[in-house]
Structure formats: structure tokens, C-alpha cells
Amino acid sequence: MSSLYQQPVLTVSDPETFSKVKSAVEASFSSSRVADFLKSLERSKLRIRDFETVLGKGNLGAATQAEYNKLGNSDQGQIRELYLASLEQVAPELREKFFKLYAYY
């Protein structure tokens, strides 16, 4: 018997649209693009944890918000979780460099 919590696997209502938005999030946090993504947030004076604003300002791609808005609540929730999990995986040296983006104030 395993005592580790496992996140339930949720089905995706709109796999095609979900995949587009998921790819945009993953691309923003990819090792080759994450520094530029963080710089874009810094220039825009955005907080990294403010997903809706980051999305709305186009920092995840010009078409990403429109695609995201097509998704149902469950799919949107999974994308938000992916985004928030991804920002925590950013290398410590980049998090230090862009510490203001990560600040809780």
C-alpha cells in the first residue's frame, strides 16, 4: 500500500485546444526560452504567479488566451496547475536573478 498521494488523471474535454495551450506554456518554460520569458514578464512588470494577467498580456503567445478561453473549467484548471508547477521548476539561478517576479507582495 502506497502512502504517496497521486494526482488523479483528469480527462481533457478538448484535446486539440488543450494541447495548443499546453505547448505554449511548456515552450515558455523550456530551457531555451525561459530566460526570455522571465525578461518579458519583468519588462511588463508582471508577477509570475498571476497566470490570468500573464496570459491576458500575451506573454504566453498572442493566440494563447483565445485558445485558453475556449477550454472548459476543468481543462483551464489543468493548464493553470501546469503553469504554476512549471514556474516552480525554473532553475534556482534564474529564480534568483528574477527574484522580484517571484516575490509575494
N, C-alpha and C positions, 0 to 999 in steps of 0.2 A: 504494500500500500504506500503510495507516494503522498507525502505531505506538501509537496510543492504545488502552488496554485498554477493552474494553466488557464490562460485566457481562452474563453470559448471561441470556436471558429464561427464567425458570422457569415452568412451568405450575403452576397452582393447583388442588389436588385438590378443594377445597370452596369454589367461588367465592362462594356466598351468605354463608357464615360468615366467610370471609376478608374480604369486603367490609365486613361489620359491624365487625370488629375494626380493619381499616384505617381506616375512617371515624372510629372512636373515637380512634385515635392522631392522625389528621390534625386532628380537631376540637380536641384538647388543645393542639396546637401552632399552631392558627390565630391570626392576628394579634389577633383579638378576645378570645381566651381564654387565650393563653399566659401572661400575667402572673398570672391567677388560678390556672392550673395550677401554676406555679412557687411561688406562695404556699402552695398546698395541700401541696406537697412539703416546703416549709420548715417549715410547721406540724407536719407528720408526722415531721420530722427524717429524711427520706429522701434518699438520694443519687440524683441524676437518672439516672446510668448503671446503676443497679441495677434493670433492667427488671422482673425477676420480682417483686421486692418492691413496686415501684410498682404493678404490675398487681394483685398479691395484696391490697394495701391498698385497692383500689377507686379509686385516683386517676385511672384512665383510664375510669371509669364502673362502675357497680355490676354490670352484666351482662357486662362485657368479659372478665373472667377465665374465666367459664364458657364463653363463645364461643371464646376462645383455646384452652382445653383440649380443645375438640372437634377442633381442627385437627391435621393430621399434622405430623411433624417438619419437613418441607420448608416447609410453609406457616408454621409457627411461626417458623422461621428467617428467612423473608422479613419477617415482622412485626417481629421483633427488629431486623433491619437497618434497616427503615423508621424505627422508633423511635429508634435510635441516630443515624441520619442526620438525623432531624428535630431532635434536641436540639442538634446542631452548627450548625443553621441559625438558631437563635434569635438575635435582634438583639444586637449586642455590648453595648449599654447595659443590656439586661435580664440578659445573662450577667454583666456587672459587678455589677449590683445584687444578683444571687443567686449571687455567686461561690462561696459555701460549698457550694451544691448541685453545682457543677461540680468542686470540689476533689478531687484524687486522694490522699486519705489515709484 
